[in-house]
Amino acid sequence: MISILTSNSSRTVLDALSVPFAQSSGERYSVVFDSARTMLQRIRSGESGDLVILESHVVADLEKAAIVRAGTRRAFARSRVGVAVRAGAPWPDISSVEAFRRAMLAAPSVAHTVHGASGRYVPVLFDRLGIAAAMKPKTVTRPGGYIGGVVVSGEAELAVQQIVELKAVPGLDIVGPLPDEIQKVFETSAGTFSGSSRPAEAEALLRFLLAPANAGAFTWVGLEQMGQ
């Protein structure tokens, strides 16, 4: 079995494509996932597999460190940050930067992760908008994972996270992406671990995942396939 180490943002597309890959190749793969920061720490501490999918700059650094095999790095997907509410709840206006700012200030509580890629961006964004102090007492955080769960459970009114992660949580309505002026686009890349015992199979898996025929699976989960 081919093993993939990745973050939460790539989990759903890998889940969606696992059966088609098995049907087309006769091979299977397993997915080990964690928050982006925690997964990188695990890899730096020696955890390995066959294929890694993380933020592009992270995979580039892993290649420089010879943890990822030179020449195997490929662009994987793009992801954008959005806002979600519990299904059926009123949608705030986030159509402009000022509307988003007002929506954050008006919300009784806003949730984001701490160690996830988008979770690290949210405090920076609030500071940029001049609302960091106002948001601090009503911000609900979790170390990582799908933060939308705290909105579904009623612990927070709004969730701000990568849209692909929000879409993975049943019981949420996706209000939409952040306005372009404050949007954060994350790009992920994939590469073969230098210590992989199945480098040829890992390369074949990556070619399958990035095949144009599978672009729809990326779109369905809230990602943009970047191609080979």
Buried (B, 14 or more C-beta within 10 A) or exposed (E): EBBBBBBBBBBBBBBBBBEBBEEEBEBEBEBBBBBBBBBBEBBEEEBBBBBBBBBBEBBBBBBEEEBBBEEBBBBBBBBBBBBBBBEEBEBBEBEEBEEBBBBBEEBEBBBBBBBBBBBBBBBEBBEEBEBBEEBEEBBBBBEBBBBBBBBBEEEBBBBBBBBBBBBBBEEBBBBBBBBEEBEBEBBBBBBBBBBBEBBEBBBBBBEBBBBEEBBEBBEEBBBBBBEE
